[in-house]
């Protein structure tokens, strides 16, 4: 409800303008020339509602022809502009329809957070995790936009959730579901490749459960069992990528089983990221800012959640548990790797995949201390007050969630002193300027 109600006056953001039209062109024309710098899957999801609206694709335009055989980002955005100009009368409807897909994906992500927390730690823990998720301003901000951040977060989290279920049941269907989800993540954004080793490490951390539930065929063959897991995690993404790109009408040459357009797009993004991009932090531009995402996290998430997270870390360090560590591990390693090695400072959204793991981790820590919390009235009141503060901070920024900054720096008014770009302005408030 919050997401749907808060996007009515939000203009098309810069990235959405390209992602929506590219997905529609894939489905309508079976032609993947638009936005070949990125994988196609999330784009296609956003294009589905447009099939019902049937807007016109300006395939006679110069920009369409310019992007036939090479990656030209200027011509890509030019074609997107041609598309919206051609369909000006249904401009708002096109945007709203595509964004509903993002909201639906965010709802599914919320359900998975709820299910994992409930299955691992109980129903009260699951409600805590879901509450933190539903009122997190950064989650709401990106759940309303037809971009890659929420789909990537959903598919990455789902892959770990199904891997966790596989460890507890040894049912191959959960392993295949995990592999499908990590495949969808890579076919949404190449950064998901970072999660392949993390996913395998996560499965290794579940060794005790896997050993206990190992299928009879593999009962005394640990090496063979893990080779089987690894092969499923690798083969399914390759097969799915080839199947998806085979839909295109152009011949797909292969680069060691990777479709040509995907390989070329990956190389383009890799060279772009390796070149880096200056980031803005604390009023100055720098080329290397390893603390960027940590600072962004500290000042753009609610203070209440930061306090809850700090308490959770303290309680966890006092009494570590392998189950909690395995859930926290993907978030911490991804956060660390991204902060140290990716020199692309465009917004907190880049580390959004870490958030769901933090919500489940917090719920698990508090579930392990539930009896002592419920017995201590002061602790119960403190937790309730923090949750109320978390919700209040979120609701007071409505509908401008993208520009949320917490009280630590004096709120949104002081945000530009610390961060810029999609942390504040992504072109979403153009309608307000028009008024």
C-alpha positions as CSV (number, residue, x, y, z in Angstrom):
1,X,0.0,0.0,0.0
2,X,2.8,2.4,0.9
3,X,4.7,1.7,-2.3
4,X,1.7,1.9,-4.6
5,X,0.3,5.1,-3.0
6,X,3.7,6.9,-3.0
7,X,4.5,6.6,-6.7
8,X,1.6,8.4,-8.2
9,X,3.6,11.7,-8.4
10,X,7.0,10.2,-8.9
11,X,8.5,10.8,-12.4
12,X,10.4,8.2,-14.4
13,X,13.9,7.8,-12.9
14,X,16.9,7.8,-15.3
15,X,17.5,4.1,-15.3
16,X,13.8,3.1,-15.4
17,X,13.5,5.0,-18.7
18,X,15.8,2.5,-20.4
19,X,14.9,-0.7,-18.5
20,X,11.1,-0.5,-19.2
21,X,11.4,0.1,-23.0
22,X,14.1,-2.5,-23.4
23,X,12.1,-5.2,-21.7
24,X,9.1,-4.3,-23.8
25,X,11.2,-4.5,-27.0
26,X,12.6,-7.9,-26.1
27,X,9.1,-9.4,-25.7
28,X,7.4,-7.5,-28.5
29,X,10.2,-7.9,-31.2
30,X,12.3,-10.8,-29.8
31,X,15.2,-8.4,-30.4
32,X,17.7,-7.7,-27.6
33,X,19.6,-4.8,-29.1
34,X,18.4,-2.2,-26.5
35,X,20.4,-2.0,-23.3
36,X,22.7,-5.0,-24.2
37,X,25.1,-3.8,-21.5
38,X,22.9,-5.5,-19.0
39,X,21.3,-9.0,-18.9
40,X,17.7,-9.2,-20.0
41,X,15.6,-11.0,-17.4
42,X,14.5,-8.2,-15.1
43,X,13.9,-6.0,-18.1
44,X,11.6,-8.6,-19.6
45,X,9.6,-8.8,-16.3
46,X,9.0,-5.0,-16.5
47,X,7.9,-5.4,-20.2
48,X,5.1,-7.9,-19.5
49,X,2.4,-5.3,-18.4
50,X,3.2,-3.3,-21.6
51,X,2.2,-6.1,-23.8
52,X,-1.4,-5.5,-22.6
53,X,-1.1,-1.7,-23.2
54,X,0.5,-2.3,-26.6
55,X,2.4,1.0,-27.0
56,X,4.1,1.7,-30.3
57,X,7.8,1.0,-30.6
58,X,9.6,3.6,-32.9
59,X,11.7,1.0,-34.7
60,X,12.0,3.3,-37.7
61,X,14.0,5.8,-35.6
62,X,17.7,6.5,-36.2
63,X,18.5,5.4,-32.6
64,X,17.0,2.0,-33.1
65,X,19.3,1.4,-36.1
66,X,22.4,2.8,-34.4
67,X,22.2,0.2,-31.6
68,X,21.8,-2.9,-33.9
69,X,25.4,-4.0,-33.8
70,X,27.2,-2.1,-31.0
71,X,26.7,-0.8,-27.4
72,X,25.9,2.9,-27.7
73,X,24.5,4.2,-24.4
74,X,23.6,7.6,-25.9
75,X,21.6,5.9,-28.7
76,X,20.0,3.6,-26.1
77,X,18.7,6.5,-24.1
78,X,17.8,8.3,-27.3
79,X,15.6,5.4,-28.3
80,X,14.0,5.4,-24.9
81,X,13.2,9.1,-25.4
82,X,11.7,8.3,-28.8
83,X,9.5,5.6,-27.3
84,X,8.0,7.9,-24.5
85,X,7.5,10.7,-27.0
86,X,5.7,8.4,-29.3
87,X,3.4,7.2,-26.5
88,X,3.0,10.5,-24.5
89,X,-0.7,10.0,-23.9
90,X,-0.1,6.8,-21.9
91,X,3.2,7.9,-20.3
92,X,2.0,7.7,-16.7
93,X,0.2,4.4,-17.3
94,X,3.3,2.8,-18.8
95,X,5.4,3.8,-15.8
96,X,2.8,2.8,-13.2
97,X,2.3,-0.6,-14.8
98,X,6.0,-1.5,-14.9
99,X,6.4,-0.3,-11.3
100,X,3.6,-2.7,-10.2
101,X,5.9,-5.5,-11.2
102,X,8.7,-4.2,-8.9
103,X,6.2,-3.9,-6.0
104,X,5.0,-7.5,-6.6
105,X,8.6,-8.7,-6.5
106,X,9.1,-6.7,-3.2
107,X,6.1,-8.5,-1.7
108,X,7.5,-11.9,-2.7
109,X,10.8,-10.9,-1.0
110,X,9.0,-9.9,2.1
111,X,7.3,-13.3,2.2
112,X,10.6,-15.1,1.8
113,X,12.1,-13.1,4.7
114,X,9.0,-14.1,6.7
115,X,9.2,-17.8,5.8
116,X,12.9,-18.2,6.4
117,X,12.7,-16.4,9.8
118,X,9.6,-18.5,10.9
119,X,11.1,-21.8,9.8
120,X,14.4,-21.1,11.5
121,X,13.4,-19.1,14.6
122,X,9.7,-19.2,15.1
123,X,6.6,-17.0,14.3
124,X,7.5,-14.1,16.6
125,X,10.9,-13.8,15.0
126,X,9.4,-13.8,11.6
127,X,7.1,-10.9,12.4
128,X,10.0,-8.9,13.7
129,X,12.0,-9.5,10.5
130,X,9.0,-8.7,8.4
131,X,8.3,-5.5,10.3
132,X,11.9,-4.3,9.9
133,X,11.7,-5.0,6.2
134,X,8.3,-3.4,5.5
135,X,9.3,-0.1,7.1
136,X,12.9,0.2,5.9
137,X,12.9,3.5,3.9
138,X,15.6,2.2,1.4
139,X,13.6,-0.9,0.7
140,X,10.4,1.1,0.1
141,X,12.3,3.6,-2.1
142,X,13.5,0.9,-4.5
143,X,10.5,-1.4,-4.3
144,X,8.5,1.2,-6.2
145,X,10.9,1.6,-9.1
146,X,11.3,-0.6,-12.2
147,X,15.0,-1.0,-11.7
148,X,17.3,-3.9,-11.0
149,X,17.9,-3.5,-7.3
150,X,14.8,-5.2,-5.9
151,X,14.8,-8.1,-8.4
152,X,18.5,-8.7,-7.7
153,X,17.9,-8.6,-4.0
154,X,15.0,-11.0,-4.3
155,X,16.7,-13.6,-6.5
156,X,19.9,-13.6,-4.4
157,X,18.1,-14.0,-1.1
158,X,15.8,-16.7,-2.6
159,X,18.8,-18.7,-3.8
160,X,20.3,-18.7,-0.2
161,X,16.9,-19.5,1.3
162,X,16.4,-22.6,-1.0
163,X,20.0,-23.7,-0.4
164,X,19.2,-23.5,3.4
165,X,16.1,-25.7,2.8
166,X,18.1,-28.1,0.7
167,X,20.6,-28.5,3.6
168,X,17.7,-29.5,5.9
169,X,15.9,-31.9,3.6
170,X,18.5,-33.1,1.0
171,X,15.7,-32.7,-1.5
172,X,17.1,-32.0,-4.9
173,X,14.2,-29.7,-5.9
174,X,15.4,-27.1,-3.4
175,X,18.9,-27.2,-4.9
176,X,17.5,-26.7,-8.3
177,X,15.3,-23.8,-7.1
178,X,18.4,-22.3,-5.5
179,X,20.3,-22.6,-8.8
180,X,17.4,-21.1,-10.7
181,X,17.2,-18.1,-8.4
182,X,20.9,-17.4,-8.6
183,X,20.6,-17.8,-12.4
184,X,17.8,-15.2,-12.4
185,X,20.0,-12.9,-10.3
186,X,22.9,-13.1,-12.8
187,X,20.5,-12.6,-15.7
188,X,19.3,-9.5,-13.9
189,X,22.7,-7.9,-13.0
190,X,26.2,-9.2,-13.4
191,X,27.2,-8.3,-9.8
192,X,25.3,-11.4,-8.8
193,X,28.4,-13.4,-9.9
194,X,29.9,-12.4,-6.6
195,X,27.3,-14.5,-4.8
196,X,28.3,-17.8,-6.5
197,X,31.3,-18.5,-4.2
198,X,29.3,-17.1,-1.3
199,X,26.5,-19.4,-2.0
200,X,28.8,-22.4,-2.1
201,X,30.5,-21.3,1.1
202,X,27.0,-21.0,2.7
203,X,26.2,-24.6,1.7
204,X,29.5,-25.7,3.2
205,X,28.6,-24.0,6.5
206,X,25.5,-26.1,6.5
207,X,27.7,-29.2,6.5
208,X,26.2,-30.6,9.7
209,X,22.7,-30.5,8.4
210,X,23.8,-31.8,5.0
211,X,25.6,-34.7,6.5
212,X,22.6,-35.6,8.6
213,X,20.2,-35.4,5.7
214,X,22.4,-36.7,3.0
215,X,20.7,-38.8,0.3
216,X,21.5,-42.5,0.6
217,X,23.2,-42.6,-2.8
218,X,25.8,-40.1,-1.5
219,X,25.9,-41.3,2.1
220,X,29.7,-42.1,2.2
221,X,30.8,-40.0,-0.7
222,X,31.2,-36.4,0.6
223,X,33.3,-35.2,-2.3
224,X,31.0,-36.6,-4.9
225,X,28.0,-35.0,-3.0
226,X,29.6,-31.6,-3.1
227,X,30.6,-32.0,-6.7
228,X,27.0,-32.8,-7.5
229,X,25.9,-29.6,-5.7
230,X,28.5,-27.5,-7.5
231,X,27.6,-28.9,-10.9
232,X,23.9,-28.2,-10.4
233,X,24.7,-24.6,-9.3
234,X,26.9,-24.1,-12.5
235,X,25.0,-26.1,-15.1
236,X,21.5,-24.6,-14.5
237,X,22.6,-21.0,-15.0
238,X,24.4,-21.8,-18.2
239,X,21.5,-23.7,-19.6
240,X,19.0,-21.0,-18.6
241,X,21.1,-18.2,-20.1
242,X,21.4,-20.0,-23.4
243,X,17.7,-20.8,-23.4
244,X,16.8,-17.2,-22.7
245,X,19.1,-15.6,-25.2
246,X,18.1,-18.2,-27.8
247,X,14.7,-16.4,-28.0
248,X,16.4,-13.6,-29.9
249,X,16.1,-13.5,-33.6
250,X,19.8,-12.9,-34.1
251,X,22.3,-15.7,-34.2
252,X,23.9,-16.2,-30.8
253,X,27.6,-17.2,-31.1
254,X,29.0,-18.7,-27.9
255,X,32.0,-17.8,-25.8
256,X,32.6,-21.0,-23.8
257,X,28.8,-21.6,-23.4
258,X,28.0,-18.0,-22.7
259,X,25.8,-16.2,-25.2
260,X,27.6,-13.5,-27.2
261,X,25.4,-10.6,-26.2
262,X,25.8,-11.6,-22.6
263,X,29.5,-11.9,-22.9
264,X,29.9,-8.6,-24.6
265,X,27.6,-6.9,-22.1
266,X,29.6,-8.3,-19.2
267,X,32.9,-7.0,-20.8
268,X,31.3,-3.6,-21.2
269,X,30.2,-3.4,-17.6
270,X,33.5,-4.7,-16.3
271,X,35.5,-2.1,-18.2
272,X,33.1,0.6,-17.0
273,X,33.4,-0.5,-13.4
274,X,37.2,-1.0,-13.6
275,X,37.5,2.6,-14.9
276,X,35.7,3.7,-11.7
277,X,33.7,6.8,-11.2
278,X,34.2,9.6,-8.8
279,X,32.1,9.5,-5.7
280,X,30.8,12.3,-3.5
281,X,31.1,12.0,0.2
282,X,31.3,14.6,3.0
283,X,31.3,17.4,0.5
284,X,34.1,16.3,-1.7
285,X,34.7,14.1,-4.8
286,X,37.1,11.2,-4.6
287,X,38.1,8.3,-6.9
288,X,38.4,5.6,-4.1
289,X,36.1,5.7,-1.1
290,X,36.2,2.3,0.7
291,X,34.1,3.7,3.6
292,X,31.4,5.0,1.2
293,X,28.8,2.3,1.6
294,X,29.3,2.0,5.3
295,X,28.7,5.8,5.8
296,X,25.7,5.6,3.4
297,X,24.3,2.7,5.5
298,X,24.8,4.5,8.8
299,X,23.1,7.7,7.7
300,X,20.4,6.4,5.4
301,X,18.9,3.6,7.5
302,X,16.7,4.5,10.5
303,X,18.5,5.1,13.8
304,X,16.1,2.6,15.4
305,X,17.3,-0.2,13.1
306,X,20.9,0.7,13.7
307,X,20.4,0.4,17.4
308,X,18.6,-2.9,17.0
309,X,21.4,-4.1,14.7
310,X,24.1,-3.0,17.2
311,X,22.3,-4.8,20.1
312,X,22.0,-7.9,17.8
313,X,25.8,-7.9,17.1
314,X,26.6,-7.5,20.8
315,X,24.3,-10.4,21.8
316,X,25.7,-12.5,18.9
317,X,29.3,-11.9,19.9
318,X,28.5,-12.8,23.5
319,X,27.0,-16.1,22.4
320,X,27.9,-17.0,18.7
321,X,25.8,-19.6,16.9
322,X,26.8,-21.2,13.6
323,X,23.2,-20.9,12.2
324,X,23.2,-17.1,12.8
325,X,26.7,-16.7,11.4
326,X,25.8,-18.5,8.2
327,X,22.9,-16.1,7.7
328,X,25.0,-13.1,8.4
329,X,28.0,-14.2,6.3
330,X,26.6,-13.4,2.8
331,X,25.7,-9.9,3.9
332,X,29.1,-9.2,5.6
333,X,31.2,-10.6,2.8
334,X,29.3,-9.0,0.0
335,X,29.3,-5.7,1.8
336,X,33.1,-5.9,2.4
337,X,34.0,-7.1,-1.1
338,X,31.8,-4.4,-2.7
339,X,33.2,-1.6,-0.5
340,X,36.9,-2.5,-1.0
341,X,36.9,-3.4,-4.7
342,X,34.1,-1.7,-6.6
343,X,34.8,1.9,-7.3
344,X,31.4,2.9,-8.4
345,X,29.7,5.2,-5.9
346,X,26.2,5.9,-7.2
347,X,24.1,5.0,-4.1
348,X,23.3,2.8,-1.2
349,X,21.1,0.7,-3.6
350,X,24.2,-1.2,-4.7
351,X,24.4,-3.0,-1.3
352,X,20.6,-3.6,-1.0
353,X,21.1,-7.4,-1.4
354,X,22.7,-7.4,2.1
355,X,19.6,-6.0,3.8
356,X,17.3,-9.1,3.9
357,X,20.0,-11.2,5.6
358,X,20.4,-8.6,8.3
359,X,16.6,-8.7,9.0
360,X,16.7,-12.5,9.4
361,X,19.9,-12.3,11.5
362,X,18.3,-9.8,13.9
363,X,15.2,-11.9,14.2
364,X,17.3,-14.9,15.0
365,X,19.3,-13.2,17.7
366,X,16.2,-11.8,19.4
367,X,14.5,-15.2,19.1
368,X,17.3,-16.8,21.0
369,X,16.9,-14.2,23.8
370,X,13.1,-14.1,23.6
371,X,12.4,-15.6,27.1
372,X,14.7,-13.1,28.8
373,X,13.3,-10.2,26.8
374,X,9.6,-11.1,27.6
375,X,10.5,-11.5,31.3
376,X,12.2,-8.1,31.5
377,X,9.6,-5.4,31.1
378,X,12.2,-2.7,30.5
379,X,13.7,-4.6,27.6
380,X,10.3,-5.3,26.1
381,X,9.3,-1.6,26.3
382,X,12.7,-0.7,24.7
383,X,12.2,-3.1,21.8
384,X,8.7,-1.8,21.2
385,X,9.8,1.8,21.3
386,X,12.6,1.1,18.8
387,X,10.2,-0.6,16.4
388,X,7.7,2.3,16.8
389,X,10.5,4.7,16.1
390,X,11.6,2.7,13.0
391,X,8.0,2.8,11.6
392,X,7.5,6.5,12.5
393,X,10.8,7.5,10.8
394,X,9.7,5.7,7.7
395,X,6.2,7.1,7.5
396,X,7.3,10.7,8.1
397,X,9.4,10.7,4.9
398,X,6.4,9.6,2.8
399,X,6.4,9.8,-0.3
400,X,10.0,10.8,-0.7
401,X,11.7,7.6,0.4
402,X,14.7,7.9,-1.9
403,X,15.9,11.0,-0.1
404,X,15.6,9.6,3.4
405,X,18.4,10.4,5.8
406,X,18.2,9.7,9.6
407,X,18.5,12.0,12.5
408,X,22.2,11.4,13.0
409,X,22.9,14.1,10.4
410,X,19.8,16.1,11.0
411,X,17.5,14.4,8.5
412,X,16.9,14.8,4.7
413,X,17.6,18.5,4.6
414,X,21.3,17.8,5.4
415,X,21.6,14.8,3.0
416,X,23.3,16.7,0.2
417,X,26.2,17.6,2.5
418,X,27.1,13.9,2.6
419,X,25.8,12.1,-0.4
420,X,24.3,12.7,-3.9
421,X,23.2,10.8,-6.9
422,X,20.5,8.1,-6.4
423,X,20.8,8.5,-2.7
424,X,18.7,11.7,-3.2
425,X,17.8,12.5,-6.7
426,X,17.3,10.1,-9.6
427,X,15.0,12.5,-11.6
428,X,12.0,11.2,-9.6
429,X,10.6,14.6,-8.6
430,X,10.4,16.2,-12.0
431,X,6.6,16.3,-11.8
432,X,6.9,18.6,-8.7
433,X,9.0,21.0,-10.7
434,X,6.4,21.0,-13.5
435,X,3.8,22.0,-11.0
